[in-house]
Amino acid sequence: MKNNNIDNSHKTILKATGVFGIMQVMKMVISIVGSKFVAIFLGPIGIGTVGLLNNTLTIITSISSFGISTTSVREIAVADSDEDKTKLNQTIYIIQKIAFAIGLFGALLAIVFSSLLSKWTFGNTNYYHWFIILSINFFFTSFTASRVAILQGKRMLKIIAISNVLSSVLITLTTVSIYYFYKFDGIVPVILVSSAINLGVNLYFTRNFKTTGIQFNFSEVYQKALPILKLGLLLSINVIFGHICTFLIKLYLNGNGVTSQILGFYEVSTVILISYVGMIFTSMSIDFYPRLTSINKDNSGMKELVNNQLEIGLLLVTPAIIFLYLVSPFVIQLLYTKEFLPVILIFKAALFSIIIKAIIWPLAFIILAKGNKKQYFIQELVGDFLNVSLTILLYNFYGLVGIGIASVVNFSLYGFYVYYVVNKNYDFSFRNDSFKIIFFSIIAGLVCCVSAFFIDEYYFKLITGIVFLISIVYSYIALDKRISFKIYFDKFKNKFFK
């Protein structure tokens, strides 16, 4: 390869995905255990209150954060790639100043609009003092985002994994203890303590990064922070617009309460596809985005890295999605109840859309890594517009099945658009070996998707089972060519016998 940063990148990508995949699974298990205890101590009303409060805080964070969690990673990755420690420390210093300003902004929003937020969230102003108390939470979250950005921008993979799991364990233990003793009165303390723990853990793991001795006046801080804030502002608008589009979909599916059951099916499908299946993409993005940003001036290097990421992603995602076609009824009943089995109607097409997403997902990062604010803003608006319009339109014609079909059409159209943009502006194209994997994954997924629609259950399971076995063998052979499993088997064998 042409750039040292992408040598052996298949191995690096797979290693990072494995590390963060395990981390995500551990966090999910810890979260599930914690949620069970919380449900016992709070009951449905308490859980609902926590959900409403967290949703409101998330919206305020989206408005006030200026996308710091994403823009900070980019700036630190770029500074770190220059191997100039002074520049890196200056970047961290500026980001800390931005974090303080963002925390202050969020806190002021919560205090000034506390009565309105209480009425909006709970239907009355009785809980305005909750939002005043929770204003400090925005300082915790903004400073945490700045510290996490240091770890992610410098690609400190093991530390990120350890800090995430440690935070999850401490937060779960603390949450269960507070709710056990204080029940409903523990809701606000739990939110504050959880944020404080998250910040404390990340401060500990970034304690060696010092910014003492760096002095900028207000004008210099403003000039250096302005480009970061401009990109962050557009990212924030994208996030807010995405929330609005999701809200419009839910509002339409709810039908003023007449079709609230349909909304429940949509919620469950979203949770499974985004929260659980999406763990694969989350695991990959933690390492992929800063790596891509660090070589953002090298179009050839970016092309190689994106193709490598795409290959690993598809080789992992395709067997997983085909397996879900086989076991989705069991998964739905395990996580929920038999009443939610109609979600399978959404899954018939929506599962195949995840394979399409795995193809275009790495490409979408190119524009963000390049720092092209306007183009990334347009790109995300296109995706959100397609999502809301196609979901509502096709649900109106085909019901639950239409929601899944909308997902396929959405990702396909969005994918063609993103590919056109990166091909035209950054000379990106798929390598031949990448295209072969894309072709196999699409055919394998399409066979299962079509079988789910037109073949009875027995033959569907038979065909899907055969495709699953083929995909496992194909992925193993393709991965072995890229990372050589024999080396790892030999290491494991030598270590075991030793």
Secondary structure, 3 states (H helix, E strand, C coil): CCCHHHCCHHHHHHHHHHHHHHHHHHHHHHHHHHHHHHHHHHHHHHHHHHHHHHHHHHHHHHHHCCCHHHHHHHHHHHHHHCCCHHHHHHHHHHHHHHHHHHHHHHHHHHHHCHHHHHHHHHCCCCCHHHHHHHHHHHHHHHHHHHHHHHHHHCCCHHHHHHHHHHHHHHHHHHHHHHHHHHHHHHHHHHHHHHHHHHHHHHHHHCCCCCCCCCCCCHHHHHHHHHHHHHHHHHHHHHHHHHHHHHHHHHHHHHHHHCCHHHHHHHHHHHHHHHHHCCHHHHHHHHHHHHHHHHCCCCHHHHHHHHHHHHHHHHHHHHHHHHHHHHHHHHHHHHHCCHHHCCHHHHHHHHHHHHHHHHHHHHHHHHHHHHCCHHHHHHHHHHHHHHHHHHHHHHHHHHCHHHHHHHHHHHHHHHHHHHHHHHHHHHCCCCCHHHHHHHHHHHHHHHHHHHHHHHCCHHHHHHHHHHHHHHHHHHHHHHHHHHHCHHHHHHHHHHHHHC
